[in-house]
Amino acid sequence: QVQLVESGGGSVQAGGSVRLSCAVTGYTGDNYSRVCMGWFRQAPGNEREWVASITTDLMTRYTDSAKGRFTVSKDNVKNILYLQMNSLKPEDTAMYYCAADPWGVVTATGGPSERDYKYWGQGTQVTVS
């Protein structure tokens, strides 16, 4: 069974940096390398929104607010997804979720829709003040 567990969240001052991790279990061998991944976030009172995605070819895409500040990466040996967030702003405060697309849909769509993903983590909170 595939499971995703996020970590690395916390409180940080505006302008600071945080690196989120998403540990993925349930994939054996090199199967994780064949999975597209994404990051989403949800602020209080808002709908969950897409932040970034990465394909099996390690092509990345970002929402406009994340471009130039966030970097998504994927370690296919350790089965971990990362989101490096720099120059954080108070409006980045949210619960951050990782998600897995085992179908390869994200390669075609870029991954901005929740429907592109099958598996989800429980989230990690990032608070920027």
C-alpha positions in Angstrom: 0.0 0.0 0.0 1.4 3.4 -1.0 1.7 5.9 1.8 3.0 9.5 1.8 4.3 11.2 4.9 5.2 14.9 4.9 7.7 16.5 7.3 9.8 19.7 7.7 7.0 22.2 8.4 7.2 24.7 11.2 7.2 28.4 12.0 9.6 30.7 10.1 10.0 34.4 9.8 9.2 36.2 6.5 12.2 36.0 4.2 13.3 32.7 5.6 13.5 29.2 4.1 12.0 25.8 4.8 12.5 22.4 3.1 9.6 20.1 3.2 10.1 16.3 2.7 7.6 13.7 1.6 8.6 10.1 2.3 6.9 7.7 0.0 6.5 4.0 0.9 4.9 1.1 -0.9 7.0 1.3 -4.1 9.6 -1.4 -4.6 12.6 -1.4 -6.9 12.7 1.6 -9.2 8.9 1.9 -9.4 9.0 5.3 -7.6 11.0 6.7 -10.4 7.9 6.1 -12.6 5.6 8.2 -10.4 4.9 11.8 -11.0 4.5 13.9 -7.8 3.1 17.2 -6.7 2.8 19.6 -3.9 -0.4 21.4 -2.9 -1.3 23.7 0.0 -4.4 24.8 1.8 -4.7 28.0 3.9 -7.4 28.4 6.4 -10.7 29.3 4.7 -9.3 28.6 1.3 -9.5 25.7 -1.1 -6.5 23.5 -1.6 -4.3 24.8 -4.4 -1.5 23.4 -6.5 2.0 24.6 -5.8 4.4 22.5 -7.9 4.8 19.2 -9.7 7.5 17.0 -11.1 7.3 14.3 -13.8 9.1 11.0 -14.2 11.6 12.9 -16.4 12.1 15.3 -13.6 10.5 18.2 -15.5 9.1 20.7 -13.0 6.2 23.2 -13.0 5.2 25.8 -10.5 2.3 28.0 -9.8 3.1 31.7 -10.5 3.5 32.6 -6.8 6.1 29.8 -6.3 8.2 30.5 -9.4 11.7 31.7 -8.5 11.2 31.0 -4.8 10.3 27.3 -4.6 12.1 24.2 -6.0 10.6 20.8 -6.2 12.9 17.8 -6.5 12.7 14.0 -6.3 15.1 11.5 -4.9 14.4 8.2 -6.7 16.8 6.3 -4.6 15.4 7.3 -1.2 11.9 7.6 -2.5 11.5 11.1 -1.2 10.0 14.3 -2.6 11.2 17.7 -1.5 10.0 21.2 -1.7 12.6 23.9 -1.0 10.9 27.1 -0.2 12.9 30.3 0.0 12.0 34.0 0.5 8.9 32.9 2.3 6.0 35.3 2.7 3.1 35.4 5.2 0.8 34.4 2.4 2.7 31.1 2.1 1.2 30.1 5.4 -0.7 26.9 4.8 -0.9 23.1 5.3 1.3 21.6 2.6 0.4 18.2 1.1 2.3 15.9 -1.2 0.5 13.8 -3.8 1.4 10.9 -6.1 0.3 10.3 -9.6 1.0 6.6 -10.5 -0.8 7.0 -13.9 1.6 9.5 -15.4 -1.2 12.0 -16.0 0.9 14.8 -14.7 3.3 14.4 -17.6 0.5 15.6 -20.0 -1.4 18.0 -17.7 1.4 19.6 -15.7 -0.3 18.5 -12.6 -2.4 21.4 -11.4 -5.6 19.4 -10.7 -6.2 17.3 -7.6 -7.8 14.7 -10.0 -4.3 14.0 -11.4 -3.2 12.4 -8.2 -4.2 9.1 -6.5 -2.3 9.1 -3.2 -2.1 11.9 -0.7 -0.2 12.6 2.5 -1.7 14.1 5.7 0.1 17.4 5.4 2.6 19.5 7.3 1.9 23.0 8.5 4.1 25.9 7.5 3.5 29.2 9.3 5.3 32.4 8.1 5.2 35.5 10.3 
